[in-house]
Amino acid sequence: MAILKQAESGVPVPELCREHGMSSASFYKWRSKYGGMDTSMMKRLKE
């Protein structure tokens, strides 16, 4: 979830969404679900 890390570093959300071809609604949904997790936690969710 590199896009979440970019947002945390200060890149504006609309700019990120344009670069990655996604809606801001999708971004905020992902942030509410995965925000604050590291990659090992995300891998465990997939198991």
C-alpha positions as CSV (number, residue, x, y, z in Angstrom):
1,M,0.0,0.0,0.0
2,A,2.6,2.5,-1.1
3,I,-0.2,5.0,-1.9
4,L,-1.1,5.2,1.8
5,K,2.6,5.8,2.7
6,Q,2.8,8.6,0.1
7,A,-0.3,10.3,1.6
8,E,1.2,10.1,5.0
9,S,4.3,11.8,3.7
10,G,2.3,14.8,2.6
11,V,1.4,14.2,-1.0
12,P,-2.1,15.6,-1.7
13,V,-4.8,12.9,-2.0
14,P,-6.3,14.2,-5.3
15,E,-2.8,14.1,-6.9
16,L,-2.2,10.5,-5.7
17,C,-5.6,9.4,-7.0
18,R,-4.8,10.9,-10.5
19,E,-1.4,9.2,-10.6
20,H,-2.8,5.8,-9.6
21,G,-6.0,6.0,-11.6
22,M,-8.3,5.5,-8.6
23,S,-11.2,7.5,-7.1
24,S,-10.7,9.4,-3.9
25,A,-13.6,7.4,-2.4
26,S,-11.5,4.2,-2.9
27,F,-8.5,5.8,-1.4
28,Y,-10.4,6.8,1.8
29,K,-12.0,3.3,2.0
30,W,-8.5,1.8,1.8
31,R,-7.2,4.2,4.4
32,S,-9.9,3.4,6.8
33,K,-9.3,-0.3,6.4
34,Y,-5.5,-0.5,6.1
35,G,-4.3,2.8,7.6
36,G,-1.7,2.3,10.3
37,M,-0.9,-1.3,9.2
38,D,2.5,-2.4,8.1
39,T,3.1,-4.9,5.3
40,S,3.4,-7.9,7.7
41,M,-0.1,-7.1,9.1
42,M,-1.5,-6.9,5.6
43,K,0.0,-10.2,4.6
44,R,-1.7,-11.8,7.6
45,L,-5.1,-10.5,6.5
46,K,-4.7,-12.3,3.2
47,E,-4.1,-15.7,4.9
